[in-house]
Amino acid sequence: PQAPRYTYDIPALLGKNIDAVRQILGTPSDSDSEPTPQQIRLGADQWPNSFEKDDRELLVTFNPSTRKIIDFFLSGADKSTLLEVGNLKESESKYTIEEVKQFKNPSAITGIKIIPRL
């Protein structure tokens, strides 16, 4: 059988909270994978965790109070490659894919954001 070509199986992560995602992907590469109590008191309602595998980074943003995933981000300049890396399809009912445009060159992208529709 042929090995899968994707690095991250993002569809398999949909519907899971950050704790379940960490069980699957391992320890985040961030030194501050959780906000401090003071940051939460100041209203931090989104927090990023970065995961690295095969020289690819997956950024997962979650709500520290509810533990719910807000979105996923894969960085790169080629959308079709990123779709393959994340095991994603362009038109899928479980998530929305948004291109993140480069600031200085809006015709190019810095990556794609995957937003769960759950």
MODELLER restraints for C-alpha pairs under 7 A, 6 or more apart:
rsr = mdl.restraints
at = mdl.atoms
rsr.add(forms.Gaussian(group=physical.xy_distance, feature=features.Distance(at['CA:5:A'], at['CA:84:A']), mean=6.86, stdev=0.5))
rsr.add(forms.Gaussian(group=physical.xy_distance, feature=features.Distance(at['CA:6:A'], at['CA:84:A']), mean=5.45, stdev=0.5))
rsr.add(forms.Gaussian(group=physical.xy_distance, feature=features.Distance(at['CA:6:A'], at['CA:85:A']), mean=4.27, stdev=0.5))
rsr.add(forms.Gaussian(group=physical.xy_distance, feature=features.Distance(at['CA:6:A'], at['CA:86:A']), mean=5.81, stdev=0.5))
rsr.add(forms.Gaussian(group=physical.xy_distance, feature=features.Distance(at['CA:6:A'], at['CA:87:A']), mean=5.35, stdev=0.5))
rsr.add(forms.Gaussian(group=physical.xy_distance, feature=features.Distance(at['CA:7:A'], at['CA:53:A']), mean=6.98, stdev=0.5))
rsr.add(forms.Gaussian(group=physical.xy_distance, feature=features.Distance(at['CA:7:A'], at['CA:54:A']), mean=6.99, stdev=0.5))
rsr.add(forms.Gaussian(group=physical.xy_distance, feature=features.Distance(at['CA:7:A'], at['CA:85:A']), mean=4.96, stdev=0.5))
rsr.add(forms.Gaussian(group=physical.xy_distance, feature=features.Distance(at['CA:7:A'], at['CA:86:A']), mean=6.24, stdev=0.5))
rsr.add(forms.Gaussian(group=physical.xy_distance, feature=features.Distance(at['CA:8:A'], at['CA:85:A']), mean=6.12, stdev=0.5))
rsr.add(forms.Gaussian(group=physical.xy_distance, feature=features.Distance(at['CA:8:A'], at['CA:86:A']), mean=4.80, stdev=0.5))
rsr.add(forms.Gaussian(group=physical.xy_distance, feature=features.Distance(at['CA:8:A'], at['CA:87:A']), mean=6.61, stdev=0.5))
rsr.add(forms.Gaussian(group=physical.xy_distance, feature=features.Distance(at['CA:9:A'], at['CA:86:A']), mean=5.58, stdev=0.5))
rsr.add(forms.Gaussian(group=physical.xy_distance, feature=features.Distance(at['CA:9:A'], at['CA:87:A']), mean=5.34, stdev=0.5))
rsr.add(forms.Gaussian(group=physical.xy_distance, feature=features.Distance(at['CA:10:A'], at['CA:86:A']), mean=5.47, stdev=0.5))
rsr.add(forms.Gaussian(group=physical.xy_distance, feature=features.Distance(at['CA:10:A'], at['CA:87:A']), mean=6.38, stdev=0.5))
rsr.add(forms.Gaussian(group=physical.xy_distance, feature=features.Distance(at['CA:13:A'], at['CA:21:A']), mean=6.37, stdev=0.5))
rsr.add(forms.Gaussian(group=physical.xy_distance, feature=features.Distance(at['CA:14:A'], at['CA:116:A']), mean=6.42, stdev=0.5))
rsr.add(forms.Gaussian(group=physical.xy_distance, feature=features.Distance(at['CA:15:A'], at['CA:118:A']), mean=6.70, stdev=0.5))
rsr.add(forms.Gaussian(group=physical.xy_distance, feature=features.Distance(at['CA:17:A'], at['CA:67:A']), mean=5.46, stdev=0.5))
rsr.add(forms.Gaussian(group=physical.xy_distance, feature=features.Distance(at['CA:17:A'], at['CA:68:A']), mean=4.83, stdev=0.5))
rsr.add(forms.Gaussian(group=physical.xy_distance, feature=features.Distance(at['CA:17:A'], at['CA:69:A']), mean=5.74, stdev=0.5))
rsr.add(forms.Gaussian(group=physical.xy_distance, feature=features.Distance(at['CA:18:A'], at['CA:62:A']), mean=6.59, stdev=0.5))
rsr.add(forms.Gaussian(group=physical.xy_distance, feature=features.Distance(at['CA:18:A'], at['CA:67:A']), mean=5.60, stdev=0.5))
rsr.add(forms.Gaussian(group=physical.xy_distance, feature=features.Distance(at['CA:18:A'], at['CA:68:A']), mean=6.39, stdev=0.5))
rsr.add(forms.Gaussian(group=physical.xy_distance, feature=features.Distance(at['CA:18:A'], at['CA:69:A']), mean=6.18, stdev=0.5))
rsr.add(forms.Gaussian(group=physical.xy_distance, feature=features.Distance(at['CA:25:A'], at['CA:51:A']), mean=6.92, stdev=0.5))
rsr.add(forms.Gaussian(group=physical.xy_distance, feature=features.Distance(at['CA:28:A'], at['CA:49:A']), mean=5.74, stdev=0.5))
rsr.add(forms.Gaussian(group=physical.xy_distance, feature=features.Distance(at['CA:28:A'], at['CA:50:A']), mean=5.33, stdev=0.5))
rsr.add(forms.Gaussian(group=physical.xy_distance, feature=features.Distance(at['CA:28:A'], at['CA:51:A']), mean=5.05, stdev=0.5))
rsr.add(forms.Gaussian(group=physical.xy_distance, feature=features.Distance(at['CA:29:A'], at['CA:50:A']), mean=5.53, stdev=0.5))
rsr.add(forms.Gaussian(group=physical.xy_distance, feature=features.Distance(at['CA:29:A'], at['CA:51:A']), mean=5.69, stdev=0.5))
rsr.add(forms.Gaussian(group=physical.xy_distance, feature=features.Distance(at['CA:29:A'], at['CA:52:A']), mean=6.98, stdev=0.5))
rsr.add(forms.Gaussian(group=physical.xy_distance, feature=features.Distance(at['CA:30:A'], at['CA:49:A']), mean=6.27, stdev=0.5))
rsr.add(forms.Gaussian(group=physical.xy_distance, feature=features.Distance(at['CA:30:A'], at['CA:50:A']), mean=6.00, stdev=0.5))
rsr.add(forms.Gaussian(group=physical.xy_distance, feature=features.Distance(at['CA:33:A'], at['CA:49:A']), mean=5.74, stdev=0.5))
rsr.add(forms.Gaussian(group=physical.xy_distance, feature=features.Distance(at['CA:35:A'], at['CA:47:A']), mean=6.95, stdev=0.5))
rsr.add(forms.Gaussian(group=physical.xy_distance, feature=features.Distance(at['CA:45:A'], at['CA:63:A']), mean=5.22, stdev=0.5))
rsr.add(forms.Gaussian(group=physical.xy_distance, feature=features.Distance(at['CA:45:A'], at['CA:64:A']), mean=6.23, stdev=0.5))
rsr.add(forms.Gaussian(group=physical.xy_distance, feature=features.Distance(at['CA:46:A'], at['CA:61:A']), mean=6.31, stdev=0.5))
rsr.add(forms.Gaussian(group=physical.xy_distance, feature=features.Distance(at['CA:46:A'], at['CA:62:A']), mean=5.43, stdev=0.5))
rsr.add(forms.Gaussian(group=physical.xy_distance, feature=features.Distance(at['CA:46:A'], at['CA:63:A']), mean=4.67, stdev=0.5))
rsr.add(forms.Gaussian(group=physical.xy_distance, feature=features.Distance(at['CA:46:A'], at['CA:64:A']), mean=6.48, stdev=0.5))
rsr.add(forms.Gaussian(group=physical.xy_distance, feature=features.Distance(at['CA:47:A'], at['CA:61:A']), mean=5.41, stdev=0.5))
rsr.add(forms.Gaussian(group=physical.xy_distance, feature=features.Distance(at['CA:47:A'], at['CA:62:A']), mean=5.37, stdev=0.5))
rsr.add(forms.Gaussian(group=physical.xy_distance, feature=features.Distance(at['CA:47:A'], at['CA:63:A']), mean=6.22, stdev=0.5))
rsr.add(forms.Gaussian(group=physical.xy_distance, feature=features.Distance(at['CA:47:A'], at['CA:64:A']), mean=6.51, stdev=0.5))
rsr.add(forms.Gaussian(group=physical.xy_distance, feature=features.Distance(at['CA:48:A'], at['CA:59:A']), mean=6.50, stdev=0.5))
rsr.add(forms.Gaussian(group=physical.xy_distance, feature=features.Distance(at['CA:48:A'], at['CA:60:A']), mean=5.59, stdev=0.5))
rsr.add(forms.Gaussian(group=physical.xy_distance, feature=features.Distance(at['CA:48:A'], at['CA:61:A']), mean=4.31, stdev=0.5))
rsr.add(forms.Gaussian(group=physical.xy_distance, feature=features.Distance(at['CA:48:A'], at['CA:62:A']), mean=6.41, stdev=0.5))
rsr.add(forms.Gaussian(group=physical.xy_distance, feature=features.Distance(at['CA:49:A'], at['CA:59:A']), mean=5.73, stdev=0.5))
rsr.add(forms.Gaussian(group=physical.xy_distance, feature=features.Distance(at['CA:49:A'], at['CA:60:A']), mean=5.16, stdev=0.5))
rsr.add(forms.Gaussian(group=physical.xy_distance, feature=features.Distance(at['CA:49:A'], at['CA:61:A']), mean=6.29, stdev=0.5))
rsr.add(forms.Gaussian(group=physical.xy_distance, feature=features.Distance(at['CA:50:A'], at['CA:57:A']), mean=6.54, stdev=0.5))
rsr.add(forms.Gaussian(group=physical.xy_distance, feature=features.Distance(at['CA:50:A'], at['CA:58:A']), mean=5.71, stdev=0.5))
rsr.add(forms.Gaussian(group=physical.xy_distance, feature=features.Distance(at['CA:50:A'], at['CA:59:A']), mean=4.50, stdev=0.5))
rsr.add(forms.Gaussian(group=physical.xy_distance, feature=features.Distance(at['CA:50:A'], at['CA:60:A']), mean=6.26, stdev=0.5))
rsr.add(forms.Gaussian(group=physical.xy_distance, feature=features.Distance(at['CA:51:A'], at['CA:57:A']), mean=5.60, stdev=0.5))
rsr.add(forms.Gaussian(group=physical.xy_distance, feature=features.Distance(at['CA:51:A'], at['CA:58:A']), mean=5.18, stdev=0.5))
rsr.add(forms.Gaussian(group=physical.xy_distance, feature=features.Distance(at['CA:51:A'], at['CA:59:A']), mean=6.42, stdev=0.5))
rsr.add(forms.Gaussian(group=physical.xy_distance, feature=features.Distance(at['CA:52:A'], at['CA:58:A']), mean=6.40, stdev=0.5))
rsr.add(forms.Gaussian(group=physical.xy_distance, feature=features.Distance(at['CA:57:A'], at['CA:74:A']), mean=6.50, stdev=0.5))
rsr.add(forms.Gaussian(group=physical.xy_distance, feature=features.Distance(at['CA:58:A'], at['CA:72:A']), mean=6.85, stdev=0.5))
rsr.add(forms.Gaussian(group=physical.xy_distance, feature=features.Distance(at['CA:58:A'], at['CA:73:A']), mean=5.82, stdev=0.5))
rsr.add(forms.Gaussian(group=physical.xy_distance, feature=features.Distance(at['CA:58:A'], at['CA:74:A']), mean=5.23, stdev=0.5))
rsr.add(forms.Gaussian(group=physical.xy_distance, feature=features.Distance(at['CA:59:A'], at['CA:72:A']), mean=5.63, stdev=0.5))
rsr.add(forms.Gaussian(group=physical.xy_distance, feature=features.Distance(at['CA:59:A'], at['CA:73:A']), mean=4.95, stdev=0.5))
rsr.add(forms.Gaussian(group=physical.xy_distance, feature=features.Distance(at['CA:59:A'], at['CA:74:A']), mean=6.58, stdev=0.5))
rsr.add(forms.Gaussian(group=physical.xy_distance, feature=features.Distance(at['CA:60:A'], at['CA:71:A']), mean=6.03, stdev=0.5))
rsr.add(forms.Gaussian(group=physical.xy_distance, feature=features.Distance(at['CA:60:A'], at['CA:72:A']), mean=4.59, stdev=0.5))
rsr.add(forms.Gaussian(group=physical.xy_distance, feature=features.Distance(at['CA:60:A'], at['CA:73:A']), mean=6.49, stdev=0.5))
rsr.add(forms.Gaussian(group=physical.xy_distance, feature=features.Distance(at['CA:61:A'], at['CA:69:A']), mean=6.02, stdev=0.5))
rsr.add(forms.Gaussian(group=physical.xy_distance, feature=features.Distance(at['CA:61:A'], at['CA:70:A']), mean=5.42, stdev=0.5))
rsr.add(forms.Gaussian(group=physical.xy_distance, feature=features.Distance(at['CA:61:A'], at['CA:71:A']), mean=5.39, stdev=0.5))
rsr.add(forms.Gaussian(group=physical.xy_distance, feature=features.Distance(at['CA:61:A'], at['CA:72:A']), mean=6.33, stdev=0.5))
rsr.add(forms.Gaussian(group=physical.xy_distance, feature=features.Distance(at['CA:62:A'], at['CA:68:A']), mean=5.51, stdev=0.5))
rsr.add(forms.Gaussian(group=physical.xy_distance, feature=features.Distance(at['CA:62:A'], at['CA:69:A']), mean=4.25, stdev=0.5))
rsr.add(forms.Gaussian(group=physical.xy_distance, feature=features.Distance(at['CA:62:A'], at['CA:70:A']), mean=5.00, stdev=0.5))
rsr.add(forms.Gaussian(group=physical.xy_distance, feature=features.Distance(at['CA:63:A'], at['CA:69:A']), mean=6.54, stdev=0.5))
rsr.add(forms.Gaussian(group=physical.xy_distance, feature=features.Distance(at['CA:63:A'], at['CA:70:A']), mean=6.82, stdev=0.5))
rsr.add(forms.Gaussian(group=physical.xy_distance, feature=features.Distance(at['CA:70:A'], at['CA:115:A']), mean=6.79, stdev=0.5))
rsr.add(forms.Gaussian(group=physical.xy_distance, feature=features.Distance(at['CA:71:A'], at['CA:113:A']), mean=6.72, stdev=0.5))
rsr.add(forms.Gaussian(group=physical.xy_distance, feature=features.Distance(at['CA:71:A'], at['CA:114:A']), mean=5.65, stdev=0.5))
rsr.add(forms.Gaussian(group=physical.xy_distance, feature=features.Distance(at['CA:71:A'], at['CA:115:A']), mean=4.70, stdev=0.5))
rsr.add(forms.Gaussian(group=physical.xy_distance, feature=features.Distance(at['CA:71:A'], at['CA:116:A']), mean=6.52, stdev=0.5))
rsr.add(forms.Gaussian(group=physical.xy_distance, feature=features.Distance(at['CA:72:A'], at['CA:113:A']), mean=5.64, stdev=0.5))
rsr.add(forms.Gaussian(group=physical.xy_distance, feature=features.Distance(at['CA:72:A'], at['CA:114:A']), mean=5.00, stdev=0.5))
rsr.add(forms.Gaussian(group=physical.xy_distance, feature=features.Distance(at['CA:72:A'], at['CA:115:A']), mean=6.59, stdev=0.5))
rsr.add(forms.Gaussian(group=physical.xy_distance, feature=features.Distance(at['CA:73:A'], at['CA:111:A']), mean=6.96, stdev=0.5))
rsr.add(forms.Gaussian(group=physical.xy_distance, feature=features.Distance(at['CA:73:A'], at['CA:112:A']), mean=5.71, stdev=0.5))
rsr.add(forms.Gaussian(group=physical.xy_distance, feature=features.Distance(at['CA:73:A'], at['CA:113:A']), mean=4.46, stdev=0.5))
rsr.add(forms.Gaussian(group=physical.xy_distance, feature=features.Distance(at['CA:73:A'], at['CA:114:A']), mean=6.18, stdev=0.5))
rsr.add(forms.Gaussian(group=physical.xy_distance, feature=features.Distance(at['CA:74:A'], at['CA:82:A']), mean=6.70, stdev=0.5))
rsr.add(forms.Gaussian(group=physical.xy_distance, feature=features.Distance(at['CA:74:A'], at['CA:111:A']), mean=5.45, stdev=0.5))
rsr.add(forms.Gaussian(group=physical.xy_distance, feature=features.Distance(at['CA:74:A'], at['CA:112:A']), mean=5.48, stdev=0.5))
rsr.add(forms.Gaussian(group=physical.xy_distance, feature=features.Distance(at['CA:74:A'], at['CA:113:A']), mean=6.63, stdev=0.5))
rsr.add(forms.Gaussian(group=physical.xy_distance, feature=features.Distance(at['CA:75:A'], at['CA:110:A']), mean=5.70, stdev=0.5))
rsr.add(forms.Gaussian(group=physical.xy_distance, feature=features.Distance(at['CA:75:A'], at['CA:111:A']), mean=3.97, stdev=0.5))
rsr.add(forms.Gaussian(group=physical.xy_distance, feature=features.Distance(at['CA:75:A'], at['CA:112:A']), mean=6.51, stdev=0.5))
rsr.add(forms.Gaussian(group=physical.xy_distance, feature=features.Distance(at['CA:76:A'], at['CA:82:A']), mean=6.77, stdev=0.5))
rsr.add(forms.Gaussian(group=physical.xy_distance, feature=features.Distance(at['CA:76:A'], at['CA:110:A']), mean=5.37, stdev=0.5))
rsr.add(forms.Gaussian(group=physical.xy_distance, feature=features.Distance(at['CA:76:A'], at['CA:111:A']), mean=4.66, stdev=0.5))
rsr.add(forms.Gaussian(group=physical.xy_distance, feature=features.Distance(at['CA:77:A'], at['CA:108:A']), mean=6.90, stdev=0.5))
rsr.add(forms.Gaussian(group=physical.xy_distance, feature=features.Distance(at['CA:77:A'], at['CA:109:A']), mean=5.31, stdev=0.5))
rsr.add(forms.Gaussian(group=physical.xy_distance, feature=features.Distance(at['CA:77:A'], at['CA:110:A']), mean=5.43, stdev=0.5))
rsr.add(forms.Gaussian(group=physical.xy_distance, feature=features.Distance(at['CA:77:A'], at['CA:111:A']), mean=5.98, stdev=0.5))
rsr.add(forms.Gaussian(group=physical.xy_distance, feature=features.Distance(at['CA:83:A'], at['CA:89:A']), mean=6.50, stdev=0.5))
rsr.add(forms.Gaussian(group=physical.xy_distance, feature=features.Distance(at['CA:94:A'], at['CA:116:A']), mean=6.17, stdev=0.5))
rsr.add(forms.Gaussian(group=physical.xy_distance, feature=features.Distance(at['CA:94:A'], at['CA:117:A']), mean=5.25, stdev=0.5))
rsr.add(forms.Gaussian(group=physical.xy_distance, feature=features.Distance(at['CA:94:A'], at['CA:118:A']), mean=6.66, stdev=0.5))
rsr.add(forms.Gaussian(group=physical.xy_distance, feature=features.Distance(at['CA:95:A'], at['CA:114:A']), mean=6.44, stdev=0.5))
rsr.add(forms.Gaussian(group=physical.xy_distance, feature=features.Distance(at['CA:95:A'], at['CA:115:A']), mean=5.39, stdev=0.5))
rsr.add(forms.Gaussian(group=physical.xy_distance, feature=features.Distance(at['CA:95:A'], at['CA:116:A']), mean=4.35, stdev=0.5))
rsr.add(forms.Gaussian(group=physical.xy_distance, feature=features.Distance(at['CA:95:A'], at['CA:117:A']), mean=4.88, stdev=0.5))
rsr.add(forms.Gaussian(group=physical.xy_distance, feature=features.Distance(at['CA:96:A'], at['CA:114:A']), mean=5.73, stdev=0.5))
rsr.add(forms.Gaussian(group=physical.xy_distance, feature=features.Distance(at['CA:96:A'], at['CA:115:A']), mean=5.12, stdev=0.5))
rsr.add(forms.Gaussian(group=physical.xy_distance, feature=features.Distance(at['CA:96:A'], at['CA:116:A']), mean=6.53, stdev=0.5))
rsr.add(forms.Gaussian(group=physical.xy_distance, feature=features.Distance(at['CA:96:A'], at['CA:117:A']), mean=6.93, stdev=0.5))
rsr.add(forms.Gaussian(group=physical.xy_distance, feature=features.Distance(at['CA:97:A'], at['CA:112:A']), mean=6.53, stdev=0.5))
rsr.add(forms.Gaussian(group=physical.xy_distance, feature=features.Distance(at['CA:97:A'], at['CA:113:A']), mean=5.69, stdev=0.5))
rsr.add(forms.Gaussian(group=physical.xy_distance, feature=features.Distance(at['CA:97:A'], at['CA:114:A']), mean=4.73, stdev=0.5))
rsr.add(forms.Gaussian(group=physical.xy_distance, feature=features.Distance(at['CA:97:A'], at['CA:115:A']), mean=6.44, stdev=0.5))
rsr.add(forms.Gaussian(group=physical.xy_distance, feature=features.Distance(at['CA:98:A'], at['CA:112:A']), mean=5.59, stdev=0.5))
rsr.add(forms.Gaussian(group=physical.xy_distance, feature=features.Distance(at['CA:98:A'], at['CA:113:A']), mean=5.10, stdev=0.5))
rsr.add(forms.Gaussian(group=physical.xy_distance, feature=features.Distance(at['CA:98:A'], at['CA:114:A']), mean=6.55, stdev=0.5))
rsr.add(forms.Gaussian(group=physical.xy_distance, feature=features.Distance(at['CA:99:A'], at['CA:109:A']), mean=6.39, stdev=0.5))
rsr.add(forms.Gaussian(group=physical.xy_distance, feature=features.Distance(at['CA:99:A'], at['CA:111:A']), mean=6.21, stdev=0.5))
rsr.add(forms.Gaussian(group=physical.xy_distance, feature=features.Distance(at['CA:99:A'], at['CA:112:A']), mean=4.58, stdev=0.5))
rsr.add(forms.Gaussian(group=physical.xy_distance, feature=features.Distance(at['CA:99:A'], at['CA:113:A']), mean=6.36, stdev=0.5))
rsr.add(forms.Gaussian(group=physical.xy_distance, feature=features.Distance(at['CA:100:A'], at['CA:109:A']), mean=5.45, stdev=0.5))
rsr.add(forms.Gaussian(group=physical.xy_distance, feature=features.Distance(at['CA:100:A'], at['CA:110:A']), mean=5.71, stdev=0.5))
rsr.add(forms.Gaussian(group=physical.xy_distance, feature=features.Distance(at['CA:100:A'], at['CA:111:A']), mean=5.40, stdev=0.5))
rsr.add(forms.Gaussian(group=physical.xy_distance, feature=features.Distance(at['CA:100:A'], at['CA:112:A']), mean=5.51, stdev=0.5))
rsr.add(forms.Gaussian(group=physical.xy_distance, feature=features.Distance(at['CA:100:A'], at['CA:113:A']), mean=6.80, stdev=0.5))
rsr.add(forms.Gaussian(group=physical.xy_distance, feature=features.Distance(at['CA:101:A'], at['CA:107:A']), mean=6.98, stdev=0.5))
rsr.add(forms.Gaussian(group=physical.xy_distance, feature=features.Distance(at['CA:101:A'], at['CA:108:A']), mean=5.87, stdev=0.5))
rsr.add(forms.Gaussian(group=physical.xy_distance, feature=features.Distance(at['CA:101:A'], at['CA:109:A']), mean=4.20, stdev=0.5))
rsr.add(forms.Gaussian(group=physical.xy_distance, feature=features.Distance(at['CA:101:A'], at['CA:110:A']), mean=5.84, stdev=0.5))
rsr.add(forms.Gaussian(group=physical.xy_distance, feature=features.Distance(at['CA:102:A'], at['CA:108:A']), mean=5.66, stdev=0.5))
rsr.add(forms.Gaussian(group=physical.xy_distance, feature=features.Distance(at['CA:102:A'], at['CA:109:A']), mean=5.04, stdev=0.5))
rsr.add(forms.Gaussian(group=physical.xy_distance, feature=features.Distance(at['CA:102:A'], at['CA:110:A']), mean=5.43, stdev=0.5))
